[in-house]
Amino acid sequence: MTAIDFASFVDQLASVSGETILPFFRTALAIENKKAGGFDPVTAADRAAEDAMRALIRRQFPAHGILGEEYGSERTDAEYVWVLDPIDGTKSFISGMVAWGTLIGLMRFGEPVFGMMHQPFTRERFSGDSGAARYRGPGGARDLRTRACANLRDAVLFTTSPLLMDESDRAVFKRVEGKVKLSRYGGDCYAYCMLAAGHIDLVIETEIKPHDIVPLIPIIIGAGGIVTTWENGPAQDGGRIVVAGDKRVHEAALEMFKG
């Protein structure tokens, strides 16, 4: 099977997760903190949505592996491994903001081959297979394409928050931020999709986990963008990530990382 053959199944995963999550959104739900000495929230919505997606994968593709944010990994040595983040942007979710989404990725032999970001509240789906990327929403469907941006002074930059970076990485980020036309904070997975849609030019993050980035890689590449680590290596293992819609502004950011 090819990545395209799995597209309809990904839609099923998106639908079942969205149906599970939406009854919790903008309600007085209980919040747990997963991070000692910090704040990494998780809710019943996160866990219920991942449970629902895992059950569907196990039933349809019992030989496939699964890597999820809430329940860890199983059979990650399988040819196909599903990568799930039921609510990317939980802090936005618990605040009633819409900058969150469900991330669903598929890897084959360790390489991302298909991804989707589903925002059930706004009824938007962003998907890609590294060869093309598509948007579907209330206004219809269209191809996703990044926009041209030749240099940092014309770039719009996003990060979820510099406060999530350690002191040395924050200093590097600030160097890049000082060169761009506009920088904005927030967005989580939504920022990456806006880059794929041609609305922003750079996303720079640190301490990214595989479930945060694997589902987004085929969307960004399919839209014409580039995703690497700060060292210009593969991004699927997470870490410090830089995403650009134009290779020229990507190269300029990499130079800034060198100091």
N, C-alpha and C positions, 0 to 999 in steps of 0.2 A: 504493500500500500504506500501511497505517497502522502505528503502533508495535506494536499488538497482533498484526498479521500476522507480525511478526518474532520474537515471543516463543518459538516453538518452535525457531527457528534459534539464538537466544541460549542456549537449553538445550543445543543441540548444541555450541556454543562452550564452555560451562561444562563439559560432560562431557569433551570432548577435552582441555581444559586441565587439568582435575583428574586425568585418567588420566596425563597427562604429568608433573605435579608430584609426585604422591604417592610415587612410588618414591624421590624424593630426600629426602623429609621425615624428619627425625631420623636422618640418615645423616652420615657424615664427608665431606661434599661440599666442594669447593674454593670459596673465596670471593674475589672480586675487589672492589677499592675504586674506585668511579667518581669520587670527590671528592678532589682535592688539598687538603691542609690540613684534612681532616675524614674522616668515614666514611660512605659511601653504598654499601652492599654490593650486589653482583649475583652471581647464581649461574647454573649451567647450567640449573637448573629455571626461572628467570625467562625465559631466552632460548629454551629449548625450548618452553615453553608459548606464548609470543608467536608463535614460528614456526608452531606448530600452528594457532593461531587465525587468523593471517594467511593461511595456505594455504587454510583452509576458506572464509574470506571471499572471497578471490580467485577460488576455484572457483565459489562460489554466486552472488556479486554482483560481477562483475569491474569494473563501472562505479563501485562505491562507493569512497570514500576511507577511509584508515586513519591513525589517530594512536596510536602506542604508546610506552610508556616506553622500551623497549629499542632499538627500530629506527626511531624517528622517524616522519615523516609522508609520505604519498603521496596525491595527488589530494584535498587538503583543501578544494578549491573545488567538490567534487561535492555533489549534493543531499543524499546520505546519507554520513555519515562515522562510522566505528566508532572508539571510543576505548577503548584496552586498557591495563590495568595487570595483568600476569600474576600478580605477587605484591605486593600492597599490604601492607606490613608485613614486608619482608624481614628486618629486624633481629629481629623475633619469630620468623620462620621459621627463621633460622639458629641461634636459641637453643632451638629445640624447643618454643616456646610456640604456642598455637593462635590468637592474636589477629592473624590475617592472612587474606587472601582474594584471589580473583581478581575484578577489576573489569572489567565489560563494559558499555560505554555506546554509545548510538546517537544521533547528532545529525541533524536535518534542517534544512537552511538555517541552520545555526549554532546551533540551539536543541536542548537535550537533550530527547529524547522517550521514551527507554526506558533502563532501567538494571538491572543485576543485580550483586549481590555473592555469590560462591559460595565457601563454605568446604568443600573436598572432604573434609578429615579428619573434620570433625564432620557432614558430609553435610547442610549447611544452604544454602538459597538464599533470598535476599531480593531481591525484584524490584518494579519500579514503573514506571508510565507517566505520572506526575504527576496522574492522575485517581484512581488507587487503588494500593495496595501490598500485596504478599502475601509470606508466609513459607511455606516448605516445608522440612520436616526429618524426623528419625526419629519425632517425635511426631505427625506429620500436617501439615496445611496450615491456615492461618488468615489473615485480613486483618490488616494492620499499622495501628495507630493510635497517634499520639503522645498523651501525657497532658497534662492541664491543669496549668499552673504559673503562678501570677499574679505572682510576684515573685522576686527573686534570693535572698532569705533562705530560700526553700523549694526552691531548685534544686540539682540534682546536675550538676556541671560536669566535662567531660573535655577533656583535650588529650593529644596523643601525648607531648610533653615540652616544658616551658618552655625547656629548653636549646637547642631548635631555633629559638628566637626571638632576634632581635637585642636589644640591651640596652633600647632604648626600647619596643619592643613587649612585652618581658617585664614591664616596669614597668606597662604598661597592663593586661596580663593579671593581674598580681598585685592590682591594684585590684579587678577583678571577682572574682577568687578570694577576696578578703577579705570579700566580701558573701554568698557562697553557703553553703548548708548543708553541702555536701560537694564536694570536688574530688578527682579521681583522674587518674593519668597512665597512658598506654599506650592500646592499643586500635586505633589506626590506623583502617581502614575499619570495623572491628567496632563502634567507639564510635558511628559515625553510624547503623549499623543498630540498635543498642540504643536510640538516641533514637527512631528510627522505630517501634520495638516498644513504646515507652512506658516504658522503664526508666530513662532519664536525660533531662535537660532542655536542656542546653547543650553544644555542642562549639565550642571556639575554637582556631583554628590560624593559622599564618602560613606563607609560602613554599610554598603549595600549588600544584601544577601541574594543568593541565586533566585529565590522566589520573587524578589523585587524586580529583577532585570530580565531573566530568561524569557518570560512571555512578551516583553516589549521589544526584544532584539529583532525578531522577524518583521515586526511592524515598522520599525525605524528604517531598517535596511531596505525593506520592500518599498518604502516611500522615497528612497534615495539618500538616506542619511547614513551616518557612521557612528558606531558605538565601540568604545575601547576603554581600557583602564587609563589612568593618568600616565602610565608607562608605555602606552600604545600597544597593549597586549589584548588578548581576547577577554571579553567582559562577562561571560556566562557564570564565572565563579564569584562575581561580585567584587566588593572592595571599593576602591576609589574609581569612580566612573565619570567619563566625559562623553557627552552625546552632542552631535552637531548635525545640522541639516546640509552643510556645505563643507567639503574637505578642506577648503582654504581657511575657514575660521576654526576648524578642528586643529589644523596644523599650527595656527597662531596661538591657540590655547595651550597646546602641548609645549610650545616654546616658553610660554609664561610659567609653566609648571617647573621648568628647569632652573628658574631664578635668574 
